[in-house]
């Protein structure tokens, strides 16, 4: 069984994330969406809220998705759970520089776990969670950036 993991903070979940999730299900027998737990990072949504948002927004997707949270090294989680590859989304050259560094260290730590990069679709090239939060903070329209469920959650959190 080809098991892949798509890790991230998903704070908040965007259409870009959902695009990668949908496309990754086509190359995995099972896709784990792994929500990173980083106590040093300040999140808009707590872990339970991010899990709820992902479950709600992925309920229409392929049923080979499992949503989990984890802390520690990604490659350690992969080894413990028989995960063959890591899925990462790329938007711009700046993403590539960061992602190639992560892929390189992951390969050094676990040479049998591959990293697969999926390019964002054109309409998602500029979408980032931090951009969504900034636009929302200034009461801008985020309807083309996140699903309605997420937009409602963001507006409720910010107000």
C-alpha positions as CSV (number, residue, x, y, z in Angstrom):
1,X,0.0,0.0,0.0
2,X,1.4,3.4,-1.0
3,X,0.8,5.7,2.0
4,X,1.7,9.4,1.7
5,X,1.5,12.2,4.2
6,X,0.8,15.8,3.5
7,X,2.0,17.7,6.6
8,X,1.3,21.3,7.5
9,X,-0.1,23.7,10.1
10,X,-3.3,24.3,8.0
11,X,-3.9,27.6,9.9
12,X,-6.2,28.2,8.2
13,X,-6.9,25.6,5.5
14,X,-7.0,27.2,2.1
15,X,-8.2,26.2,-1.4
16,X,-4.5,25.7,-2.2
17,X,-4.3,23.0,0.5
18,X,-7.4,21.4,-0.7
19,X,-6.1,21.3,-4.2
20,X,-3.0,19.5,-3.1
21,X,-5.0,17.1,-1.0
22,X,-7.4,16.2,-3.8
23,X,-4.5,15.7,-6.3
24,X,-2.5,13.7,-3.7
25,X,-5.3,11.2,-3.2
26,X,-4.9,10.2,-6.9
27,X,-1.3,9.0,-6.3
28,X,-1.7,7.5,-2.9
29,X,-3.6,4.4,-1.8
30,X,-4.0,6.3,1.5
31,X,-3.3,9.9,2.3
32,X,-2.6,11.1,5.8
33,X,-3.1,14.8,6.3
34,X,-0.8,15.5,9.2
35,X,-1.4,18.6,11.3
36,X,1.9,19.8,12.8
37,X,1.9,20.6,16.5
38,X,4.5,23.3,17.3
39,X,4.2,24.8,20.7
40,X,6.5,27.6,19.8
41,X,4.2,28.8,17.0
42,X,1.2,31.1,17.6
43,X,-1.9,29.8,15.7
44,X,-5.2,31.4,14.8
45,X,-7.0,28.1,15.4
46,X,-6.1,25.6,18.1
47,X,-5.4,22.0,17.1
48,X,-9.0,20.7,17.7
49,X,-10.4,23.5,15.5
50,X,-7.9,22.8,12.7
51,X,-8.8,19.1,12.9
52,X,-12.5,20.0,12.7
53,X,-12.0,22.3,9.7
54,X,-10.0,19.6,7.8
55,X,-12.5,16.9,8.6
56,X,-15.4,19.1,7.5
57,X,-13.7,20.3,4.3
58,X,-12.3,16.9,3.3
59,X,-15.6,15.0,3.9
60,X,-16.4,15.3,0.2
61,X,-13.0,14.1,-0.9
62,X,-11.9,10.6,-1.6
63,X,-12.4,8.4,1.5
64,X,-8.7,7.3,1.6
65,X,-7.9,10.3,3.7
66,X,-6.9,10.2,7.4
67,X,-6.5,13.4,9.4
68,X,-4.0,13.2,12.3
69,X,-1.9,15.5,14.4
70,X,1.7,14.9,15.4
71,X,4.8,16.5,16.9
72,X,8.4,15.7,16.5
73,X,10.3,14.8,13.4
74,X,8.1,14.1,10.3
75,X,10.4,11.3,9.2
76,X,10.1,9.6,12.6
77,X,6.3,9.6,12.2
78,X,6.7,8.3,8.7
79,X,8.9,5.4,9.8
80,X,6.6,4.5,12.7
81,X,3.6,4.5,10.4
82,X,4.9,2.8,7.2
83,X,4.6,6.1,5.2
84,X,6.5,5.9,1.9
85,X,6.4,9.5,0.8
86,X,5.9,13.1,1.8
87,X,3.7,15.4,-0.3
88,X,4.6,19.0,-0.4
89,X,2.9,21.9,-2.3
90,X,4.9,24.5,-4.2
91,X,3.8,27.9,-5.3
92,X,6.8,30.1,-6.1
93,X,10.6,30.0,-6.2
94,X,10.7,31.1,-2.5
95,X,8.7,27.9,-1.6
96,X,11.2,25.8,-3.6
97,X,14.2,27.1,-1.7
98,X,12.6,26.3,1.6
99,X,11.1,23.0,0.5
100,X,14.3,21.7,-1.1
101,X,16.1,22.2,2.2
102,X,13.4,20.3,4.1
103,X,13.4,17.5,1.5
104,X,17.2,17.3,1.7
105,X,17.4,16.9,5.5
106,X,14.5,14.5,5.4
107,X,16.3,12.3,2.8
108,X,19.4,12.5,5.0
109,X,17.5,11.3,8.1
110,X,15.4,8.7,6.2
111,X,16.7,7.9,2.7
112,X,13.9,5.5,1.9
113,X,11.2,8.1,2.3
114,X,10.6,10.2,-0.9
115,X,9.4,13.7,-1.1
116,X,6.9,14.5,-3.9
117,X,6.3,18.1,-4.9
118,X,2.9,19.2,-6.4
119,X,2.8,22.5,-8.1
120,X,-0.1,24.7,-7.2
121,X,-2.7,25.3,-9.8
122,X,-2.5,28.8,-11.3
123,X,-5.5,30.1,-9.3
124,X,-3.7,29.1,-6.1
125,X,-0.2,30.3,-6.8
126,X,-0.4,33.3,-4.5
127,X,-2.6,31.8,-1.7
128,X,-1.0,31.3,1.7
129,X,-2.5,30.9,5.1
130,X,-0.7,34.1,6.3
131,X,-2.1,36.1,3.4
132,X,-5.6,34.8,4.2
133,X,-5.2,35.9,7.8
134,X,-3.9,39.3,6.9
135,X,-6.7,39.9,4.4
136,X,-9.3,38.7,6.9
137,X,-7.9,41.0,9.7
138,X,-8.6,44.0,7.5
139,X,-12.1,42.7,6.6
140,X,-11.1,41.9,3.0
141,X,-12.9,39.3,0.9
142,X,-11.4,35.8,1.4
143,X,-14.2,33.9,-0.4
144,X,-11.9,32.9,-3.3
145,X,-9.1,31.9,-0.9
146,X,-10.8,29.5,1.5
147,X,-14.0,27.4,1.6
148,X,-17.1,29.1,3.1
149,X,-16.9,26.9,6.3
150,X,-13.3,28.2,6.9
151,X,-14.3,31.8,6.0
152,X,-17.1,31.7,8.6
153,X,-14.7,30.3,11.2
154,X,-12.1,32.9,10.5
155,X,-14.7,35.8,10.7
156,X,-16.0,34.4,14.0
157,X,-12.4,34.1,15.4
158,X,-11.4,37.6,14.4
159,X,-14.5,39.4,15.5
